[in-house]
Amino acid sequence: MTEQPQTTDAPVEPAGQRAPEPPPAPAPDPFTAPAPDVPPAAAPRKDRRVLRAALRWTAAVTVFAALGVGSAYGITRADRTDLPGLATASDGRWAYPEIERPPLPSGSPGPFDSGNPVNAHYADLRALLLPAPEGARDDEALRGADGWLPTKDLLALYAAEADQEEVGQLLTDHGLRHVAARGWTTADGTRTRIYLMQFGTAAVVDELFGALVQYDSPVYALDGAAETANEDDYPASAVPAQVTRYAYDEAEPYGPEQVRQAYVQAGDVIGLVVQSRKGTAAAVPFQQTVTLQSELLA
């Protein structure tokens, strides 16, 4: 008996005829289909200028933190980024020499140490005067005898004779011990004068300071600055916390020269900084000078 071949249910394609091609797969829906595996783009590199700026500001913050919490009795020359509002390369700041506080007598506390309740400065007051910037010409007349300025020379700053007498009486009543002064003139004609007045205690100074200054203007007008206004653009954070400062600018129209002035109170010392120049006096070197002198007293 002959074996029959096995058969299947699949249709047999006729000879010479190709099977139809399957329909093309539908295009993927861009809203539902998974995104193709594309390597992520490299993160853009940060602008080097931004990085440099961040580093400069970080350094400035570090310097201020060190000044605020450091216990060493010394400061160094302030770099441009150390003072808020004075950080550009062409802001007109003066080049001061290396600045250090003078040594204290053995066993004496600093003016704001916890063991100094009267906030007295035991360092020589004459050594606490800010040195002149590089290239400036010293005003030898302000040195006085042995570095102490006669009180009458200080009183000559005030315009009215009656004011000179009244301020002189205030200084006497509050026990003025002595006055140290320094001055200089820079190449552009700006004249700077700094006066430091020392008293017995910070409490005495606090009472006298309130008699000399008010917010809008000093109580007694200086010669050449009859009308003044508070210098609002002076950065408050540029002065140490232990120091009280009132800064004034001569009101327009100026006289033959513009006069800027600042009173500072630091423990048992009152400082007066006066800066003037024919025509106009720049704000930046004035603020820089007041700030550095304040740091020496803090």
Sequence and secondary structure as in RCSB ss.txt:
>XXXX:A:sequence
MTEQPQTTDAPVEPAGQRAPEPPPAPAPDPFTAPAPDVPPAAAPRKDRRVLRAALRWTAAVTVFAALGVGSAYGI
TRADRTDLPGLATASDGRWAYPEIERPPLPSGSPGPFDSGNPVNAHYADLRALLLPAPEGARDDEALRGADGWLP
TKDLLALYAAEADQEEVGQLLTDHGLRHVAARGWTTADGTRTRIYLMQFGTAAVVDELFGALVQYDSPVYALDGA
AETANEDDYPASAVPAQVTRYAYDEAEPYGPEQVRQAYVQAGDVIGLVVQSRKGTAAAVPFQQTVTLQSELLA
>XXXX:A:secstr
        SS    TT             TTTS              HHHHHHHHHHHHHHHHHHHHHH   S  
    GGGSTT  STTS              TT   TTSTT TT    S GGGGS    TT EE GGGG BTTB  
HHHHHTTBSSHHHHHHHHHHHHHTT  EEEEEEEE TTS EEEEEEEE S HHHHHHHHHHHB SSSBSS BTTB
SSEEE TTS GGGS TT EEEEEEE SS  SEEEEEEEEEETTEEEEEEEEEES   HHHHHHHHHHHHHHH 
